[in-house]
Amino acid sequence: TQFDDVKATSDHDDDDVPVIILLHGVGESGGDWTNFLRKISPPNTRFILPTAPKAPVNMFGFIEMNSWFNMYDSYTSNILEVKGMSAKIHSIVEEQMALGVKPEMIIIGGFSQGGALALYASLTCPVRIGGTFILSAWMVAPWEFSGMVKPSAVHALPNCQSPMLQCHGLADIKVPSLWAAHCAGILSNIHNNYRVKQYRDLGHEVNDAVQHDLALFISKIVSK
């Protein structure tokens, strides 16, 4: 499956810049997140905002919408499609490195379905990147990462060492906080640099508090 690679780049021609790859939620497009990223990122940051292909989503009555992978119900997704899309995200990371971007300056993030993909793509990425953030998201294929006792192959994954931030609203009814807690339980076991932030009155969205925490998270990574 092809997807549109929409880039909102900085005015700087220098390839040694911070890069944020952000994956939107189902039904959205990459460009929807440009203004949000501009508020939380250093001015020379390159944004890579791909848009998911249009496809029918079983969970929403087979309506065609921009979707990274098919979701059959609240708990079941097409894992082959998740793996295929993750490989495309890994290719974007490799392309940026080929341009001269340091891997530790690359951040992968996502919202909702895009956050679920960002998490899976980060955990399975063969390259250790600068960091990962997931917003109002959940973990797909949790059986691949859960129940592991140190040391294990999962504990040795490169991005179980790089910073990861999970942000979730306790008032989220689309992706309930219970899903976030399940994800947090697994990540706390396998990840060495993981933090979860919960927001009491936040639904399935972002707000100023999330914006503030993300800006600090990004700044800490790119200012090393």
PAZAPA-4460 file (N, C-alpha, C; in steps of 0.05 Angstrom, whole numbers, plus 32768, in hexadecimal, padded with zeros to 4 digits):
% residues 224
    n_x    n_y    n_z   ca_x   ca_y   ca_z    c_x    c_y    c_z   seq   type   mol
   8011   7FE8   8000   8000   8000   8000   8012   8019   8000     1      T     A
   800B   802B   7FEE   801A   8044   7FED   800D   8059   7FFF     2      Q     A
   801D   806B   800A   8010   8082   8017   801F   809B   800F     3      F     A
   8011   80B1   8011   801C   80CB   800A   8030   80D4   801F     4      D     A
   8047   80DB   8016   805C   80E5   8029   805C   8103   8027     5      D     A
   804D   8110   8039   804A   812D   8038   805E   8139   804C     6      V     A
   8070   8149   8042   8085   8154   8053   8081   8172   8056     7      K     A
   8081   817B   806F   8082   8197   8075   809E   819D   8080     8      A     A
   80B0   81A5   8070   80CC   81A7   8079   80D2   81C3   8082     9      T     A
   80E9   81C4   8091   80F2   81DE   809B   80FE   81EE   8084    10      S     A
   8104   8207   8089   8111   8218   8075   812F   8211   8072    11      D     A
   8139   8200   8083   8155   81FA   8083   815C   81E3   806F    12      H     A
   8170   81E7   8060   8178   81D2   804D   818A   81BD   805A    13      D     A
   8194   81C4   8071   81A6   81B1   8080   8197   8197   8085    14      D     A
   81A4   8181   807F   8198   8167   8084   819C   815D   80A0    15      D     A
   81AD   816A   80AF   81B2   8162   80CB   819F   8171   80DD    16      D     A
   8185   816A   80DA   8170   8178   80E9   815F   8164   80F8    17      V     A
   8150   816C   810D   813D   815A   8119   8127   8152   8106    18      P     A
   811E   813A   8107   8108   8130   80F6   80F2   8124   8107    19      V     A
   80DA   812C   8102   80C3   8120   810F   80B1   8113   80FA    20      I     A
   80AD   80F9   80FD   809B   80E9   80EC   8081   80E6   80FC    21      I     A
   806B   80F2   80F3   8053   80F0   8103   803D   80E2   80F3    22      L     A
   8030   80CF   80FF   801B   80BF   80F3   8000   80C7   80FE    23      L     A
   7FEE   80D0   80ED   7FD4   80DA   80F5   7FC1   80C4   80FD    24      H     A
   7FAA   80CD   8108   7F95   80BA   8110   7F84   80B2   80F8    25      G     A
   7F74   809D   80FC   7F63   8093   80E6   7F50   80A9   80DD    26      V     A
   7F4D   80AC   80C2   7F3B   80C0   80B7   7F48   80DB   80B4    27      G     A
   7F60   80DF   80BE   7F6E   80F9   80BC   7F82   80F8   80A5    28      E     A
   7F91   810D   80A1   7FA7   810E   808E   7FC0   811A   809B    29      S     A
   7FD7   8115   8090   7FF0   811E   809C   7FF1   813B   80A1    30      G     A
   7FE8   814B   808E   7FE9   8168   8090   7FD9   8174   80A7    31      G     A
   7FC6   8164   80B2   7FB6   816E   80C8   7FC7   8174   80E1    32      D     A
   7FDF   8169   80E2   7FEF   816B   80FA   8006   817F   80F8    33      W     A
   8007   818D   80E1   801E   81A0   80DC   801F   81B6   80F1    34      T     A
   8008   81C3   80F6   8008   81DA   8109   800F   81D1   8125    35      N     A
   8004   81BA   812D   800A   81B0   8148   8028   81AB   814B    36      F     A
   8034   819E   8137   8051   8198   8139   8062   81B2   8139    37      L     A
   8059   81C6   812A   8068   81DF   812A   8069   81EC   8146    38      R     A
   8054   81E8   8156   8053   81F3   8171   8066   81E6   8184    39      K     A
   806D   81CC   817F   807B   81BD   8193   8098   81B6   818B    40      I     A
   80A0   81BF   8173   80BA   81B6   8168   80CD   81CE   8164    41      S     A
   80E7   81C9   8165   80FA   81DE   815E   80F6   81E7   8141    42      P     A
   80FC   8201   813B   80F6   820C   8121   8103   81FE   8109    43      P     A
   8119   81F0   810D   8127   81E3   80F6   811E   81C6   80F3    44      N     A
   8108   81BD   8100   8100   81A1   80FF   80F3   819B   80E4    45      T     A
   80FA   8184   80D9   80ED   817A   80C1   80D6   8167   80C9    46      R     A
   80BE   816D   80BE   80A7   815C   80C4   80A2   8149   80AC    47      F     A
   809E   8130   80B2   8096   811D   809D   807A   8113   80A6    48      I     A
   8066   811A   8096   804A   8116   809E   803C   8105   8088    49      L     A
   8041   80EB   8087   8034   80DB   8073   8016   80D9   8078    50      P     A
   8007   80D5   8063   7FEA   80D1   8065   7FE4   80B4   805E    51      T     A
   7FD4   80A7   806F   7FCD   808B   806B   7FBC   8088   8052    52      A     A
   7FBD   8071   8045   7FAC   806C   802E   7F8E   8069   8036    53      P     A
   7F7D   806F   8023   7F60   806B   8028   7F5A   804D   8026    54      K     A
   7F4B   8043   8039   7F44   8027   8039   7F2B   8023   804B    55      A     A
   7F1B   800F   8044   7F03   8009   8055   7F0C   7FFF   8071    56      P     A
   7F00   8009   8086   7F07   8000   80A1   7EEF   7FF1   80AD    57      V     A
   7EF3   7FD7   80B2   7EDD   7FC6   80BC   7ECF   7FD2   80D4    58      N     A
   7EDF   7FDC   80E7   7ED4   7FE6   8100   7EC1   7FFD   80FD    59      M     A
   7EC4   800C   80E7   7EB3   8023   80E2   7E9F   801D   80CB    60      F     A
   7E96   8005   80C9   7E82   7FFE   80B5   7E8C   7FFD   8099    61      G     A
   7EA6   7FF6   8095   7EB3   7FF4   807B   7EB4   800F   806C    62      F     A
   7EB1   8025   807B   7EB4   803F   806E   7ED1   8044   8066    63      I     A
   7ED5   804F   804D   7EF0   8054   8044   7EFB   806E   8052    64      E     A
   7F12   806C   805D   7F1F   8083   806A   7F3D   807F   806B    65      M     A
   7F4B   8094   8070   7F68   8092   8073   7F6E   8081   808B    66      N     A
   7F7B   806A   8086   7F80   8057   809C   7F9A   8048   8098    67      S     A
   7FAA   8046   80AD   7FC4   8039   80AB   7FC1   801B   80A9    68      W     A
   7FAC   8010   80B5   7FA7   7FF3   80B5   7F8A   7FEF   80BC    69      F     A
   7F7F   7FD8   80B3   7F63   7FD2   80B9   7F5F   7FCA   80D6    70      N     A
   7F4A   7FD4   80E2   7F42   7FCD   80FD   7F28   7FBF   80FB    71      M     A
   7F27   7FA6   8105   7F0F   7F96   8103   7EFB   7F9C   811A    72      Y     A
   7F06   7FA1   8132   7EF6   7FA9   8149   7F09   7FB7   815C    73      D     A
   7F00   7FBC   8174   7F10   7FCB   8187   7F2A   7FBD   818F    74      S     A
   7F2B   7FA3   818B   7F43   7F94   8194   7F53   7F86   817E    75      Y     A
   7F48   7F87   8166   7F55   7F77   8150   7F5B   7F88   8138    76      T     A
   7F74   7F87   812F   7F7D   7F96   8118   7F8C   7F83   8104    77      S     A
   7F90   7F8C   80EC   7F9E   7F7C   80D8   7FBC   7F80   80DD    78      N     A
   7FC8   7F6D   80EA   7FE4   7F70   80F3   7FF7   7F6F   80DB    79      I     A
   7FF0   7F61   80C5   8001   7F61   80AD   8003   7F7D   80A2    80      L     A
   7FED   7F8C   80A2   7FED   7FA7   8099   7FFD   7FB9   80AC    81      E     A
   7FFB   7FB4   80C5   800C   7FC3   80D9   8029   7FBF   80D3    82      V     A
   8031   7FA6   80CE   804D   7FA0   80C8   8056   7FAD   80AE    83      K     A
   8045   7FAD   809A   804B   7FB9   8080   804F   7FD7   8082    84      G     A
   803D   7FE4   8091   8040   8001   8095   8058   8008   80A6    85      M     A
   805E   7FF7   80BA   8076   7FFB   80CB   808F   7FFA   80BA    86      S     A
   8090   7FE8   80A7   80A7   7FE6   8095   80AB   8000   8085    87      A     A
   8094   800C   807D   8096   8026   806E   80A1   803C   8080    88      K     A
   8099   803C   809A   80A3   8050   80AC   80C2   804C   80B0    89      I     A
   80CA   8032   80B2   80E7   802C   80B4   80F6   8037   809C    90      H     A
   80E9   8034   8084   80F6   803E   806C   80F9   805D   806C    91      S     A
   80E5   806B   8078   80E8   8088   807A   80FF   808F   808D    92      I     A
   8102   8080   80A3   8119   8084   80B5   8133   8081   80A6    93      V     A
   8135   806B   8096   814D   8065   8087   8153   807B   8072    94      E     A
   813E   8085   8065   8141   809B   8051   814C   80B4   805E    95      E     A
   8142   80BB   8075   814C   80D2   8083   8169   80CF   808C    96      Q     A
   8170   80B7   8095   818C   80B2   809C   819E   80B4   8083    97      M     A
   8194   80AB   806C   81A4   80AC   8054   81A8   80CA   804B    98      A     A
   8196   80DB   8054   8199   80F8   804E   81AD   8106   8061    99      L     A
   81B5   80F7   8076   81C8   8103   8089   81BD   8109   80A4   100      G     A
   81A3   8102   80A8   8197   8107   80C3   81A1   80F1   80D6   101      V     A
   81A9   80FA   80EE   81B2   80E7   8102   8199   80D8   810D   102      K     A
   819B   80BE   8111   8183   80AF   811B   8179   80B9   8136   103      P     A
   818C   80C3   8146   8183   80CD   8161   8174   80E7   815F   104      E     A
   8172   80F2   8147   8163   810B   8143   8148   8105   8135   105      M     A
   8141   80EC   8132   8128   80E4   8126   8114   80DB   813B   106      I     A
   80FC   80E7   813A   80E7   80E0   814E   80CF   80D6   813E   107      I     A
   80C4   80C0   8147   80AB   80B5   813C   8094   80BA   8150   108      I     A
   807E   80C4   8146   8067   80C8   8157   804D   80C3   8149   109      G     A
   8037   80C2   8157   801D   80BD   814B   8006   80C1   815E   110      G     A
   7FEF   80C5   8152   7FD6   80CA   8161   7FC2   80B3   815B   111      F     A
   7FB6   80A8   816F   7FA1   8093   816D   7FAC   807B   815C   112      S     A
   7F9F   8075   8146   7FA8   805F   8135   7FC5   8063   812C   113      Q     A
   7FCC   807D   8126   7FE7   8083   811E   7FFB   807F   8135   114      G     A
   7FF1   8084   814E   8002   807F   8165   8007   8061   8169   115      G     A
   7FF3   8051   8164   7FF6   8034   8166   800B   802B   8152   116      A     A
   800A   8035   8139   801D   802E   8125   8039   8039   812C   117      L     A
   803A   8052   8136   8054   805E   813E   8062   804C   8154   118      A     A
   8052   8043   8167   805D   8032   817C   8068   8018   8171   119      L     A
   8058   800B   8160   8062   7FF1   8154   807A   7FF6   8142   120      Y     A
   8079   800B   8132   8090   8011   8120   80A9   8017   8130   121      A     A
   80A6   8026   8146   80BD   802C   8156   80C9   8013   8163   122      S     A
   80B8   8003   816F   80C2   7FEB   817D   80D0   7FD7   816A   123      L     A
   80C6   7FD7   8151   80D1   7FC3   813E   80E6   7FD0   812C   124      T     A
   80EC   7FE9   812F   8100   7FF7   811E   811C   7FEC   8124   125      C     A
   812C   7FE4   8110   8146   7FDA   8115   815A   7FEF   811D   126      P     A
   8153   8009   811A   8165   801F   8121   815B   802D   813A   127      V     A
   816E   8033   814C   8166   8042   8164   8163   805F   815D   128      R     A
   814B   806A   8160   8145   8085   8158   8145   8097   8172   129      I     A
   813F   80B1   816E   8141   80C4   8184   812B   80C0   8199   130      G     A
   8113   80B9   8190   80FD   80B5   81A3   80E3   80B0   8195   131      G     A
   80CF   80AA   81A5   80B4   80A3   819B   809F   80AF   81AD   132      T     A
   808A   80BA   81A1   8073   80C2   81B2   8059   80B7   81A6   133      F     A
   8047   80AF   81B8   802D   80A4   81B0   8017   80B3   81BF   134      I     A
   8003   80BC   81B0   7FEE   80CD   81BB   7FD3   80BF   81B8   135      L     A
   7FC5   80BB   81CD   7FAA   80AE   81CC   7FAB   8094   81BC   136      S     A
   7FBE   8084   81C2   7FC3   806C   81B1   7FC2   8052   81C2   137      A     A
   7FC8   803C   81B5   7FC8   8022   81C2   7FDD   8011   81B5   138      W     A
   7FE1   7FF9   81BF   7FF5   7FE7   81B5   7FE8   7FD1   81A3   139      M     A
   7FF1   7FD0   818A   7FE8   7FB9   8179   7FFB   7FA2   817C   140      V     A
   7FF1   7F8A   8179   8001   7F71   817C   8010   7F71   8196   141      A     A
   8002   7F75   81AD   800F   7F76   81C7   801D   7F5C   81CE   142      P     A
   8014   7F45   81C2   8020   7F2B   81C8   803D   7F2A   81BF   143      W     A
   8044   7F3B   81AC   8060   7F3B   81A3   8074   7F46   81B8   144      E     A
   8069   7F56   81CB   807A   7F64   81DE   8074   7F5E   81FB   145      F     A
   805E   7F50   8201   8057   7F4C   821D   8062   7F32   8228   146      S     A
   8062   7F30   8242   806B   7F17   8250   8088   7F11   824D   147      G     A
   8098   7F25   8246   80B5   7F20   8243   80C4   7F25   825D   148      M     A
   80D5   7F12   8263   80E6   7F15   827B   8102   7F1C   8272   149      V     A
   810E   7F30   827F   812A   7F38   8278   813D   7F21   827E   150      K     A
   8152   7F1E   826D   8155   7F2B   8253   8145   7F1C   823E   151      P     A
   813B   7F2A   822A   812C   7F1D   8214   8132   7F2D   81FB   152      S     A
   812A   7F21   81E4   812D   7F2F   81CA   811E   7F49   81CA   153      A     A
   8107   7F4A   81D7   80F8   7F63   81D7   8106   7F79   81E7   154      V     A
   8111   7F71   81FE   8120   7F85   820E   8138   7F90   81FF   155      H     A
   8142   7F81   81EC   815A   7F8A   81DC   8152   7F9B   81C4   156      A     A
   8138   7F9F   81BF   8131   7FAF   81A8   813D   7FCB   81AA   157      L     A
   8149   7FD6   8195   8157   7FF0   8196   8147   8006   81A4   158      P     A
   812D   8008   819D   811E   801F   81A7   8110   801A   81C1   159      N     A
   8118   8004   81CF   8111   8001   81EB   8124   8010   81FC   160      C     A
   8138   801D   81EF   814C   802D   81FD   8148   804B   81F9   161      Q     A
   813B   8052   81E3   8138   806F   81DC   811E   807A   81E9   162      S     A
   811D   8094   81EF   8106   80A0   81FE   80EB   809B   81F0   163      P     A
   80D7   8094   8201   80BC   8091   81F7   80A9   809E   820A   164      M     A
   8096   80AD   81FE   8081   80BB   820E   8066   80B3   8204   165      L     A
   8055   80AA   8217   8039   80A3   8211   8027   80B8   821F   166      Q     A
   8016   80C5   8210   8003   80D9   821B   7FE7   80CF   8216   167      C     A
   7FD6   80D0   822B   7FBB   80C5   8228   7FA8   80D4   823B   168      H     A
   7F90   80DB   8230   7F7C   80E7   8240   7F6B   80D3   824F   169      G     A
   7F66   80D8   8268   7F56   80C6   8278   7F38   80C7   8271   170      L     A
   7F30   80DD   8262   7F15   80DF   8259   7F11   80D5   823C   171      A     A
   7F25   80C7   8232   7F24   80BD   8216   7F11   80A5   8215   172      D     A
   7EFC   80A7   8205   7EE9   8091   8202   7EED   8081   81E8   173      I     A
   7EFC   808D   81D5   7F02   807F   81BC   7F18   806A   81C0   174      K     A
   7F2D   8072   81CE   7F43   8060   81D6   7F44   8061   81F4   175      V     A
   7F35   8050   8202   7F33   8053   821F   7F4E   8052   822D   176      P     A
   7F4F   805F   8244   7F69   8060   8253   7F71   8044   825C   177      S     A
   7F5E   8031   825E   7F65   8016   8264   7F78   800A   824F   178      L     A
   7F74   8011   8236   7F86   8008   8221   7FA2   8014   8224   179      W     A
   7FA2   802D   822C   7FBC   803B   8230   7FCA   802E   8248   180      A     A
   7FBB   8026   825D   7FC7   8019   8274   7FD3   7FFE   826D   181      A     A
   7FC5   7FEF   825B   7FCF   7FD5   8252   7FE9   7FD9   8243   182      H     A
   7FE9   7FED   8231   8001   7FF3   8222   8018   7FFB   8235   183      C     A
   8011   800C   8249   8025   8015   825C   8031   7FFE   826C   184      A     A
   8020   7FEB   8273   802A   7FD4   8282   803F   7FC4   8273   185      G     A
   803B   7FC1   8259   804E   7FB2   8249   8068   7FC3   8245   186      I     A
   8064   7FDC   823E   807B   7FED   8239   808D   7FF1   8252   187      L     A
   8080   7FF2   8269   808F   7FF6   8282   80A2   7FDE   8286   188      S     A
   809A   7FC7   827D   80AA   7FAF   8281   80C1   7FAD   826D   189      N     A
   80BD   7FB5   8254   80D1   7FB1   823F   80E2   7FCA   823A   190      I     A
   80D8   7FE1   8242   80E5   7FFA   8239   80F5   8007   8250   191      H     A
   810D   8011   8249   811E   801D   825D   811B   803B   8260   192      N     A
   810C   8048   824D   810B   8065   824D   80EF   806E   8245   193      N     A
   80DC   8064   8254   80C0   8068   824D   80B1   8078   8262   194      Y     A
   809F   808A   8259   8090   809A   826C   8073   809C   8262   195      R     A
   8060   809A   8273   8044   809E   826C   8039   80B6   827B   196      V     A
   802A   80C7   826C   801E   80DF   8278   7FFF   80DC   8274   197      K     A
   7FF0   80DF   8289   7FD3   80DE   8287   7FC7   80FA   828D   198      Q     A
   7FB1   8100   8280   7FA5   811B   8282   7F87   8117   828A   199      Y     A
   7F80   8122   82A1   7F67   811B   82AE   7F4E   8121   829C   200      R     A
   7F4C   8139   8291   7F34   8140   8282   7F36   813F   8264   201      D     A
   7F4B   8132   825B   7F50   8131   823E   7F43   8119   8231   202      L     A
   7F35   811F   821A   7F28   8109   820B   7F3B   80FF   81F5   203      G     A
   7F30   80F7   81DE   7F40   80EC   81C8   7F4A   8104   81B7   204      H     A
   7F5E   8112   81C2   7F68   812A   81B5   7F82   8132   81C2   205      E     A
   7F8D   8149   81BA   7FA4   8155   81C7   7F9C   8170   81D2   206      V     A
   7FAA   8179   81E7   7FA5   8193   81F2   7FBF   81A1   81F9   207      N     A
   7FBD   81B8   8206   7FD5   81C8   820D   7FE8   81B8   821F   208      D     A
   7FDD   81A8   8231   7FEE   8199   8243   7FFF   8184   8234   209      A     A
   7FF2   8176   8221   8000   8163   8210   8015   8172   81FF   210      V     A
   800D   8188   81F4   801F   8198   81E4   8038   81A0   81F4   211      Q     A
   8034   81A9   820C   804A   81B0   821E   805D   8199   8224   212      H     A
   8051   8182   822B   8062   816A   8231   8071   8160   8219   213      D     A
   8064   8161   8201   8071   8158   81E9   8088   816B   81E1   214      L     A
   8084   8185   81E4   8099   8198   81DD   80B1   8193   81EE   215      A     A
   80AE   818D   8208   80C4   8187   821A   80D2   816D   8211   216      L     A
   80C2   8159   820B   80CC   813F   8202   80DD   8142   81E9   217      F     A
   80D3   8150   81D5   80E2   8154   81BC   80FB   8164   81C1   218      I     A
   80F9   817A   81D0   810F   818B   81D5   8127   817C   81E2   219      S     A
   8120   816B   81F5   8134   815B   8203   8144   8149   81F0   220      K     A
   8135   813E   81DC   8142   812C   81C9   8154   813B   81B6   221      I     A
   8149   8150   81AA   8158   815E   8194   816E   8170   819F   222      V     A
   816E   8176   81B9   8182   8189   81C3   819A   817A   81CF   223      S     A
   819B   815F   81CC   81B1   8150   81D7   81CB   8156   81C8   224      K     A
***
